[in-house]
Amino acid sequence: MKKVVGIIGGMGPLATVDLMNKIILYTPAKKDQDHLHIIVDNYSQIPDRTTAILGNGTDPTPFIIQSAQRLESAGADFLAIACNTAHFYFQSIKDSVNIPILHMPLETASYLQDNSIKKVGLLATDGTINTKLYQHSCKTYEVEVFEPHMKMQKDVMEGIYAIKGGDLEKGLLYLSKVANNLITRGAEAIIAGCTEIPLVLKSTQSIRVIDPTEILAKSIINKASGLRKKAHSENKY
């Protein structure tokens, strides 16, 4: 019997829908009943993760824990977090429930190793960059990470918040400029390390975009279907 998936969402809502959509698209199903049972808590009232990490906002930990516990009480067998930056609080969330949680940055780093990618550029929020979520995860799998320079990182944040505000065209303009810069510095691919970024930035002939949301979606399907023995997040945390 397939396991019930719980998604901690709302960070932001569009990114949550994107994860759900990718789970549905990649699930090998011929009828409705073949799809996974997914419980989503689209809790958009969770305070901004980046501002909190940088010391300028409300701690989102209690809010994310509430979401995790709601999903567990609702019957979820394991959880996934539809936000990269929120993984800064992973251990506290994990300690608050009795069910496993997939770790998106580690799932992504494992994918990079499996696909022989040794150098990647990272597009992510200031919070994700500063907490080294992807840098540490990639180091585990011997993958080198290129970060944007300070001015370029400001452009990344402009792009991310433009997407959150519904201006996808502006978001793409900012993000593609930084992605191209990272490629010229030697990156073989670009990690779209914020769940808003894959909404606009896609692979082209000149840029290979690694979508952690897509990787997480496929990991969710495999875990729910019992196609792998243990999640990478369970091995490392």
Order of alpha helices (4+ residues) and beta strands (2+ residues): beta-alpha-beta-alpha-alpha-beta-alpha-alpha-beta-alpha-alpha-beta-alpha-alpha-beta-beta-alpha-alpha
